């Protein structure tokens, strides 16, 4: 193992007879010698740590002549600098300059721009004072100030990141997708059922739910109410009881809607779905009675769903019942579906004492 740069070590010259014996004794005593080079049979040069040097002197005694030719390592280096004040001052100034330069930005690289040009981003950064030669952003508040400036100057940016690699600053921007402007809808309304079914899930985004899970609703029933009750915090007017605020209700409502499909099957006849109540189909070789009825029923169910329900409905369960008679099979299928329902119905607001309208203003007679 070579000595590290920071280790205080000495280059020495050893003179005397039986140098191999001295080196062997050093190895046995754990004294590390490096870079051993024999000049002659009685003279060799080598390196030894300052810590092991006294042990070598003790082992050599007066049989060998040991001369230190030079010293290396961090300690001799510092000692040498102390002896040369001008060099020490120059080194200090050099380190100060290096540290001072590390506080400033030497290069800015920009990533992630698509709709904007690099020049536009650099101009926006320059306007806030972040450019080549400027001081690095040292606090979170300074970085946030630059980011907020970019958000204001470059509309559509959704994220800004600033990182450093030494004096190199990397600015990464993420441009958000342009969202179409939504029309302002402020007329108060309820969400009412447009089909009958059993409530499975109600998720109001605006307004309050008006029905419970499992409740049966019919067209016209309010399922998300735009009339939101509240209590006034204006204590100067005293207890006004429960007031109402009207909003434009919105949300999603899912229900279970069952359907019954009844038809008859004529077995061992050319396949046909032309009739509404009678279906003809051929029985496959080795096909059981149940498999035959199920196969034909699945075709009938798909036809029924396409013509009467639509593609958005999700079938959650099918209950197949059939009765085999002479030359005909009567089939009755219960189809349970999961569907989303709900349409808007405007609320007709009638002015009452201490009643608050949907926009938050109070009215009184």
Order of alpha helices (4+ residues) and beta strands (2+ residues): beta-alpha-beta-beta-alpha-beta-alpha-alpha-beta-alpha-alpha-beta-beta-beta-beta-beta-beta-beta-beta-beta-beta-beta-alpha-beta-beta-beta-beta-beta
